[in-house]
Amino acid sequence: MSRGRLQGILRGGLGVLVSVVSLVVVLHGVDLARTWSTLLAAVPAWVALTLVALSGDLLLRGLRWQRLVAPIRRVPYGRLLGYMLVGYFANNVLPARLGELVRSHYLGDREGVSRTSTLGTVVVERVVDTGVLVAIAALAILVLHVRGIVASAVAVGLALAALLALALVLAIVAHRLPGADRARMMIGRWPRGRELVRKLRGGLAVAARPRTMAEAIALSCLAWACTVVGFAAAGQAVGIQLTTGEAALLAAGTNLATAIPSGPGYLGTFELAAVRIAAAFGIGGDPALALALLVHAASLVLTSAGGALVLVRLGWRRGPAALGEASPGE
């Protein structure tokens, strides 16, 4: 067995273990029968609004990725949204967020773009997303005066967001740093590695465009606003009246938790974060779990259905959309 394959298996196994442990913690002390009854009694109109709000989030995410990819290759919005949904679908069935690699491959293969450069834009997107989410969570904590483990987790998120932003800046300006010439000489011994580094920097370099980053940040804020509405609507569906601050902290906290390597579909980590955050508002475990399951299920249904439809229509292999394009390379 190759080293890379072994690492993939170990990473996937670790993710599944994290999900299992998270589920065990969540289910401890929760009445599943009561949670299920709450879900069955959910108000259909509010469930429908949850789906609409989360759909708006996905549409805005597609537009954001289009703006990040635009400096490298202009891709029609509809096609790029489809590639993104394929990646999200893969995240639902693969552990450890491997869907991010899948969508980079899918876009690169069909549009004649370097997969490595495409992955660079996904990295930038993740950094922007993390920064916006942490800002939302920090603002919500200040407004709600939340303390304890939730506040500590957000503080860790702030530190992580700062480190990610610093790492992105260093990656962009690495060629100007002391020792860059020596590093180039070492990498130059492996032409393939040198080419991969060049292409990855090409994708990361979109972060050096002020207008592109401003658009990405603005679209991220709008997308997460839709998610906040989705959480508030889901709360109403199961009989929980959330304030804007509470819905915002739930939206930010649960999605930050999905950054932790976990099993397919972020199962367990999403629910654990929701229950812990809701407890800070005085919401019991049973209704909190019902709320988390409703939002999580709605998100999984939308992304899985969308990604599956794209795969059925276009297939996995390169299709007509990419005919006549140059080879995407690595």
C-alpha positions as CSV (number, residue, x, y, z in Angstrom):
1,M,0.0,0.0,0.0
2,S,1.4,3.4,-1.0
3,R,2.2,6.0,1.7
4,G,-0.4,8.5,0.3
5,R,-3.1,5.9,0.3
6,L,-2.3,4.9,3.9
7,Q,-2.4,8.6,5.0
8,G,-5.8,9.0,3.3
9,I,-7.2,5.9,5.1
10,L,-5.8,7.1,8.4
11,R,-7.2,10.6,7.9
12,G,-10.6,9.2,6.9
13,G,-10.6,6.9,9.9
14,L,-9.7,9.8,12.3
15,G,-12.6,11.8,10.9
16,V,-15.1,9.0,11.4
17,L,-13.8,8.5,15.0
18,V,-14.3,12.2,15.7
19,S,-17.9,12.0,14.4
20,V,-18.7,8.9,16.5
21,V,-17.3,10.5,19.6
22,S,-19.2,13.7,18.9
23,L,-22.5,11.8,18.5
24,V,-21.9,9.8,21.7
25,V,-21.5,13.1,23.6
26,V,-24.5,14.7,22.0
27,L,-26.8,11.7,22.6
28,H,-25.8,11.5,26.3
29,G,-28.7,12.8,28.3
30,V,-30.9,13.6,25.2
31,D,-34.3,12.0,24.8
32,L,-34.4,10.9,21.2
33,A,-38.1,10.1,21.3
34,R,-38.9,13.7,22.3
35,T,-36.5,15.0,19.7
36,W,-38.1,12.9,17.0
37,S,-41.6,14.1,18.1
38,T,-40.4,17.7,17.9
39,L,-39.2,17.1,14.3
40,L,-42.4,15.5,13.3
41,A,-44.4,18.4,14.6
42,A,-42.2,21.0,12.7
43,V,-44.3,23.7,11.0
44,P,-44.1,23.1,7.2
45,A,-44.1,26.8,6.3
46,W,-41.0,27.5,8.4
47,V,-39.3,24.4,7.1
48,A,-39.9,25.7,3.6
49,L,-38.4,29.1,4.5
50,T,-35.3,27.2,6.0
51,L,-34.8,25.5,2.6
52,V,-35.2,28.8,0.7
53,A,-32.7,30.6,2.9
54,L,-30.1,27.8,2.7
55,S,-30.6,27.8,-1.1
56,G,-29.9,31.5,-1.2
57,D,-26.7,30.7,0.8
58,L,-25.6,28.2,-1.9
59,L,-26.4,30.5,-4.8
60,L,-24.3,33.3,-3.2
61,R,-21.4,30.9,-2.5
62,G,-21.4,29.9,-6.2
63,L,-21.2,33.6,-7.2
64,R,-18.3,34.1,-4.7
65,W,-16.3,31.2,-6.1
66,Q,-16.9,32.6,-9.6
67,R,-15.4,35.9,-8.6
68,L,-12.4,34.2,-7.1
69,V,-11.8,32.1,-10.2
70,A,-12.4,35.0,-12.6
71,P,-8.8,36.2,-12.6
72,I,-7.7,32.8,-13.7
73,R,-10.5,31.8,-16.1
74,R,-14.0,33.2,-16.7
75,V,-16.5,30.4,-16.1
76,P,-20.2,30.8,-16.6
77,Y,-22.0,31.0,-13.3
78,G,-24.3,28.0,-13.9
79,R,-21.5,25.7,-14.7
80,L,-19.3,26.8,-11.8
81,L,-22.2,26.5,-9.4
82,G,-22.6,22.9,-10.6
83,Y,-19.0,22.1,-10.0
84,M,-19.2,23.6,-6.5
85,L,-22.3,21.4,-5.8
86,V,-20.4,18.3,-6.9
87,G,-17.7,19.1,-4.4
88,Y,-20.3,19.7,-1.6
89,F,-21.9,16.4,-2.5
90,A,-18.5,14.7,-2.2
91,N,-18.1,16.3,1.2
92,N,-21.4,14.7,2.2
93,V,-20.1,11.2,1.4
94,L,-16.4,11.5,2.0
95,P,-14.6,12.3,5.3
96,A,-12.2,15.1,6.2
97,R,-13.6,17.7,3.7
98,L,-12.1,15.8,0.7
99,G,-14.9,17.3,-1.4
100,E,-12.7,20.5,-1.7
101,L,-10.2,18.5,-3.7
102,V,-13.1,16.9,-5.8
103,R,-14.5,20.3,-6.9
104,S,-11.0,21.6,-7.7
105,H,-10.5,18.5,-9.9
106,Y,-14.0,18.7,-11.5
107,L,-13.6,22.4,-12.5
108,G,-10.0,22.0,-13.7
109,D,-10.9,18.9,-15.7
110,R,-13.9,20.5,-17.5
111,E,-12.7,24.0,-18.0
112,G,-9.1,23.5,-19.0
113,V,-7.8,25.1,-15.8
114,S,-4.9,23.9,-13.7
115,R,-6.4,21.8,-10.8
116,T,-3.7,23.2,-8.5
117,S,-4.5,26.8,-9.3
118,T,-8.2,26.0,-8.8
119,L,-7.3,24.5,-5.4
120,G,-5.6,27.8,-4.6
121,T,-8.8,29.7,-5.1
122,V,-10.6,27.2,-2.8
123,V,-8.0,27.8,-0.1
124,V,-8.6,31.6,-0.4
125,E,-12.3,31.0,-0.2
126,R,-11.8,28.9,3.0
127,V,-9.7,31.7,4.6
128,V,-12.3,34.3,3.8
129,D,-15.1,32.1,5.0
130,T,-13.3,31.4,8.3
131,G,-12.6,35.1,8.8
132,V,-16.2,36.2,8.3
133,L,-17.6,33.4,10.4
134,V,-15.3,34.2,13.3
135,A,-16.2,37.9,13.0
136,I,-19.9,37.0,13.2
137,A,-19.4,34.7,16.1
138,A,-17.3,37.3,18.0
139,L,-19.9,40.0,17.4
140,A,-22.7,37.7,18.5
141,I,-20.9,36.8,21.7
142,L,-20.3,40.5,22.6
143,V,-24.0,41.3,22.0
144,L,-25.3,38.2,23.9
145,H,-22.7,38.4,26.7
146,V,-22.0,34.7,26.3
147,R,-19.2,33.2,28.4
148,G,-17.7,29.8,29.1
149,I,-16.7,27.2,26.6
150,V,-18.5,28.9,23.7
151,A,-16.6,32.1,24.1
152,S,-13.3,30.2,24.5
153,A,-14.0,28.3,21.3
154,V,-14.6,31.5,19.4
155,A,-11.3,32.9,20.9
156,V,-9.5,29.9,19.5
157,G,-11.3,30.6,16.1
158,L,-10.0,34.1,16.1
159,A,-6.5,32.9,16.6
160,L,-6.9,30.3,13.9
161,A,-8.4,32.9,11.4
162,A,-5.4,35.2,12.1
163,L,-2.9,32.3,11.5
164,L,-4.7,31.4,8.2
165,A,-4.6,35.0,7.0
166,L,-0.9,35.2,7.9
167,A,-0.2,32.0,6.1
168,L,-2.0,33.2,3.0
169,V,-0.1,36.4,3.0
170,L,3.2,34.6,3.4
171,A,2.4,32.2,0.6
172,I,1.7,35.1,-1.8
173,V,4.9,37.1,-0.9
174,A,7.1,34.0,-0.3
175,H,9.2,34.8,-3.4
176,R,10.3,38.1,-1.8
177,L,11.2,36.7,1.6
178,P,14.8,36.1,2.7
179,G,16.0,32.7,1.6
180,A,13.5,32.6,-1.3
181,D,16.3,32.2,-3.9
182,R,17.7,29.2,-2.1
183,A,14.2,27.7,-1.8
184,R,13.7,28.2,-5.6
185,M,17.0,26.4,-6.3
186,M,16.0,23.5,-4.1
187,I,12.5,23.2,-5.7
188,G,14.1,23.7,-9.1
189,R,15.7,20.2,-8.8
190,W,12.2,18.8,-9.2
191,P,10.6,20.5,-12.3
192,R,7.2,18.9,-11.5
193,G,7.2,20.3,-7.9
194,R,8.3,23.7,-9.2
195,E,5.4,23.8,-11.6
196,L,2.9,22.7,-9.0
197,V,4.1,25.5,-6.6
198,R,3.8,28.0,-9.4
199,K,0.3,27.0,-10.2
200,L,-0.8,26.9,-6.6
201,R,0.6,30.4,-6.1
202,G,-1.3,31.5,-9.2
203,G,-4.5,30.4,-7.4
204,L,-3.6,32.0,-4.1
205,A,-2.6,35.2,-5.9
206,V,-6.3,36.1,-6.3
207,A,-6.1,37.2,-2.7
208,A,-3.8,40.0,-3.7
209,R,-6.5,41.6,-5.8
210,P,-8.4,44.2,-3.6
211,R,-11.5,44.2,-5.7
212,T,-11.7,40.4,-5.8
213,M,-11.3,40.1,-2.1
214,A,-13.8,42.9,-1.4
215,E,-16.4,41.0,-3.5
216,A,-15.6,37.7,-1.8
217,I,-16.0,39.2,1.6
218,A,-19.2,41.0,0.7
219,L,-20.7,37.8,-0.8
220,S,-19.6,35.8,2.2
221,C,-21.5,38.2,4.5
222,L,-24.6,37.9,2.4
223,A,-24.4,34.1,2.2
224,W,-24.0,33.8,6.0
225,A,-26.9,36.2,6.4
226,C,-29.0,33.7,4.5
227,T,-27.8,31.0,6.8
228,V,-28.7,33.0,9.9
229,V,-32.2,33.4,8.5
230,G,-32.3,29.7,7.9
231,F,-31.4,28.9,11.5
232,A,-34.0,31.4,12.8
233,A,-36.7,29.8,10.5
234,A,-35.7,26.3,11.6
235,G,-36.0,27.4,15.2
236,Q,-39.5,28.7,14.6
237,A,-40.3,25.4,12.9
238,V,-39.5,23.4,16.1
239,G,-40.9,26.0,18.5
240,I,-37.7,27.9,19.4
241,Q,-37.8,31.7,19.0
242,L,-34.2,32.7,18.4
243,T,-33.0,36.3,18.4
244,T,-30.8,37.5,15.5
245,G,-27.7,37.2,17.7
246,E,-28.6,33.7,18.8
247,A,-29.3,32.5,15.3
248,A,-26.0,34.2,14.2
249,L,-23.9,32.5,16.9
250,L,-25.5,29.1,16.1
251,A,-24.9,29.5,12.3
252,A,-21.3,30.6,12.9
253,G,-20.5,28.1,15.6
254,T,-21.9,25.0,13.9
255,N,-20.2,25.8,10.6
256,L,-16.8,26.6,12.3
257,A,-17.2,23.1,13.9
258,T,-17.3,21.5,10.5
259,A,-13.7,22.6,9.9
260,I,-12.7,19.9,12.4
261,P,-11.9,16.7,10.4
262,S,-14.9,14.5,10.8
263,G,-16.9,11.8,9.1
264,P,-19.0,12.3,5.9
265,G,-21.4,15.2,6.0
266,Y,-19.8,16.6,9.2
267,L,-22.1,14.3,11.2
268,G,-21.7,14.7,14.9
269,T,-19.5,17.8,15.0
270,F,-22.4,20.0,13.6
271,E,-24.9,18.6,16.2
272,L,-22.5,18.8,19.1
273,A,-21.7,22.5,18.4
274,A,-25.4,23.3,18.1
275,V,-26.4,21.7,21.4
276,R,-23.5,23.3,23.3
277,I,-24.2,26.7,21.9
278,A,-27.9,26.5,22.5
279,A,-27.3,25.5,26.1
280,A,-25.6,28.9,26.5
281,F,-29.0,30.4,25.7
282,G,-30.8,28.2,28.1
283,I,-32.3,25.9,25.4
284,G,-32.6,22.3,26.3
285,G,-30.8,19.5,24.6
286,D,-33.9,17.9,23.0
287,P,-35.2,21.0,21.1
288,A,-31.6,22.1,20.3
289,L,-30.8,18.7,18.7
290,A,-34.1,18.9,16.7
291,L,-33.1,22.3,15.5
292,A,-29.6,21.1,14.5
293,L,-30.9,18.0,12.8
294,L,-33.4,20.1,10.8
295,V,-30.8,22.6,9.5
296,H,-28.2,19.9,8.9
297,A,-30.7,17.6,7.0
298,A,-31.9,20.6,4.9
299,S,-28.3,21.5,4.0
300,L,-27.4,17.9,3.1
301,V,-30.5,17.4,1.0
302,L,-29.9,20.6,-1.0
303,T,-26.2,19.9,-1.6
304,S,-26.6,16.2,-2.3
305,A,-29.5,16.6,-4.6
306,G,-27.8,19.5,-6.5
307,G,-24.5,17.6,-6.8
308,A,-26.2,14.4,-7.8
309,L,-28.2,16.1,-10.5
310,V,-25.0,17.7,-11.9
311,L,-23.2,14.3,-12.0
312,V,-26.2,12.7,-13.7
313,R,-26.3,15.4,-16.3
314,L,-22.6,15.9,-17.0
315,G,-21.1,12.6,-15.7
316,W,-17.7,12.4,-13.9
317,R,-15.5,12.5,-17.0
318,R,-14.7,15.5,-19.0
319,G,-17.7,16.5,-21.2
320,P,-18.8,19.0,-23.9
321,A,-18.2,22.0,-21.6
322,A,-14.5,21.5,-21.8
323,L,-14.2,20.5,-25.5
324,G,-11.6,22.5,-27.3
325,E,-10.0,23.6,-24.0
326,A,-6.3,23.2,-23.2
327,S,-5.2,20.4,-20.9
328,P,-5.8,21.5,-17.3
329,G,-2.6,20.0,-16.1
330,E,-2.1,19.2,-12.4
